């Protein structure tokens, strides 16, 4: 789907390349591909009665539209969403039909006056990303929020990335604090990592 042939690239190169590719996508295409990802997730993973942490999509960045996933998950279990605190860390809140949302300085919707969700209550995390490689490494926007968050989670928490693009060969400049995913779902396939 992505039409790229990659060997290894640095995270900076990947961000530039994938942000440009994302801008080229039509909103209807993103919606259709997001629906495929949602179907693959709900048909292949046991999520009933679990607390699922899910990012809210930034539509202008053509992120995977997670609203359908959120609607489906609220019927099966509990949904938690993130909030960026002081620009450095994330806190987490339960989301339901009555949760009020407001835009933060990054243009991301966040919960307002919602019930806090503790990290050890989260059983599955749906992870946003720009790109990922064949080993389960991911590249996000560069803030490190999800790497820090993942490091705080219990070891048994399932980490599932959501990507509109296929994996690249390798991300060159990984750091010790970069956290791998266990699984990544694209519109065509589920990728499992060691």
C-alpha positions in Angstrom: 0.0 0.0 0.0 2.7 2.5 0.9 4.7 2.0 -2.3 8.0 2.5 -0.4 11.1 0.4 -0.6 13.1 1.0 2.5 16.3 -0.2 4.0 17.2 1.4 7.3 16.3 5.0 8.0 16.8 7.3 10.9 13.7 8.4 13.0 14.1 12.0 11.7 14.1 10.8 8.1 11.1 8.5 8.8 9.1 11.3 10.5 9.6 13.6 7.5 8.8 10.9 4.9 5.7 9.5 6.7 4.2 12.8 7.7 4.4 13.8 4.0 2.8 10.5 2.9 0.1 10.9 5.5 -0.7 14.4 4.1 -1.3 12.8 0.7 -4.0 10.5 2.0 -7.7 11.3 1.4 -9.9 11.4 4.4 -12.3 8.8 2.9 -9.3 6.4 2.3 -8.3 6.9 6.0 -11.8 6.0 7.1 -12.0 2.9 5.0 -8.6 1.6 6.1 -9.4 2.5 9.7 -12.5 0.4 9.5 -10.4 -2.6 8.2 -8.1 -2.1 11.2 -11.0 -2.0 13.6 -12.5 -5.2 12.1 -9.2 -7.0 12.3 -8.7 -6.0 15.9 -12.2 -6.9 17.1 -12.3 -10.2 15.2 -8.8 -11.5 16.3 -8.3 -10.3 19.9 -10.2 -11.2 23.0 -11.1 -7.7 24.4 -14.3 -8.4 26.2 -14.4 -7.2 29.9 -10.9 -5.6 29.5 -9.7 -2.0 30.1 -8.4 -0.8 26.7 -6.3 2.3 26.5 -6.8 4.1 23.1 -5.5 7.3 21.6 -7.9 9.8 20.2 -7.0 10.5 16.5 -5.7 13.8 15.2 -7.8 14.0 12.0 -5.7 16.7 10.4 -2.7 14.3 10.7 -4.6 11.5 9.0 -4.1 9.2 12.0 -6.0 5.8 12.2 -9.5 6.8 13.1 -10.0 5.1 16.4 -13.6 6.3 17.1 -15.1 3.1 15.7 -12.8 1.0 17.9 -13.7 3.1 20.9 -17.5 2.7 20.3 -17.0 -1.1 19.9 -14.9 -1.4 23.0 -17.3 0.6 25.2 -19.9 -2.1 24.5 -17.4 -4.9 25.6 -15.4 -3.4 28.4 -13.8 -0.1 29.6 -12.0 2.5 27.6 -9.3 4.8 28.9 -7.8 7.7 27.0 -4.7 9.8 27.6 -4.2 13.4 28.7 -0.8 15.2 28.4 0.2 16.9 31.7 2.6 19.8 31.7 3.9 18.8 28.3 6.0 16.0 29.8 3.9 13.0 30.8 0.5 11.4 30.3 -2.2 10.7 32.7 -5.2 8.4 31.9 -8.9 8.7 32.3 -11.9 6.5 31.7 -14.0 7.4 28.7 -17.7 7.0 28.2 -20.6 8.7 26.3 -20.8 11.5 28.9 -17.0 12.3 28.9 -16.4 15.9 27.9 -13.5 16.6 25.6 -11.4 19.7 24.9 -8.5 20.4 22.5 -5.0 20.7 24.1 -2.1 22.8 22.7 -1.1 19.9 20.4 -4.5 19.9 18.8 -5.4 16.6 20.5 -8.8 16.0 22.2 -8.4 15.2 25.9 -10.9 14.4 28.7 -12.2 17.0 31.0 -13.5 16.1 34.4 -13.3 12.3 33.8 -12.5 9.5 36.3 -8.8 8.8 36.5 -7.6 5.3 35.3 -4.5 3.9 37.0 -1.7 2.5 34.9 -2.0 -1.0 36.5 -5.7 -1.1 35.5 -4.9 -1.0 31.8 -4.8 -4.4 30.1 -4.4 -3.5 26.4 -2.8 -0.4 24.9 -3.6 0.7 21.3 -0.5 2.6 20.3 -0.3 5.5 17.7 2.6 5.6 15.4 3.9 7.1 12.1 5.9 4.0 11.1 7.1 0.7 12.4 9.7 -1.9 11.4 9.8 -5.7 11.0 11.1 -6.1 14.6 8.2 -4.2 16.3 10.0 -0.9 16.8 7.9 2.2 16.2 8.4 5.9 15.4 5.9 8.4 16.8 6.0 12.2 16.7 9.1 12.3 18.9 7.7 13.4 22.2 8.5 10.1 24.0 5.1 10.1 25.7 4.3 6.5 24.8 7.8 5.1 25.5 7.5 6.5 29.0 4.0 5.3 29.5 4.8 1.8 28.2 7.7 1.6 30.7 5.2 2.2 33.5 2.8 -0.6 32.5 2.7 -4.1 34.0 4.6 -6.6 31.9 1.5 -8.5 31.0 -0.2 -5.5 29.3 -0.7 -6.2 25.6 0.8 -3.5 23.3 -0.9 -3.2 19.9 0.2 -0.7 17.3 -2.2 0.6 14.7 -0.7 1.6 11.3 -2.0 2.6 7.9 1.3 1.5 6.3 3.2 -1.7 6.1 6.4 -2.2 8.1 9.7 -0.9 6.9 12.9 -3.0 7.1 14.6 -1.4 10.0 14.7 1.8 12.1 18.4 2.7 12.4 18.8 5.0 15.5 17.0 3.3 18.3 17.6 4.3 21.9 17.5 2.2 25.1 14.3 4.0 26.1 12.5 3.1 22.8 9.8 0.5 23.6 8.8 -2.3 21.2 5.2 -3.3 20.4 4.1 -7.0 20.7 1.7 -6.7 17.7 0.9 -4.2 15.0 -2.3 -4.2 12.9 -2.4 -2.7 9.4 -5.5 -2.7 7.1 -4.1 -5.9 5.5 -2.3 -7.9 8.2 -1.4 -8.6 11.8 2.3 -8.5 12.6 3.5 -10.3 15.7 6.9 -9.6 17.3 9.1 -11.4 19.8 
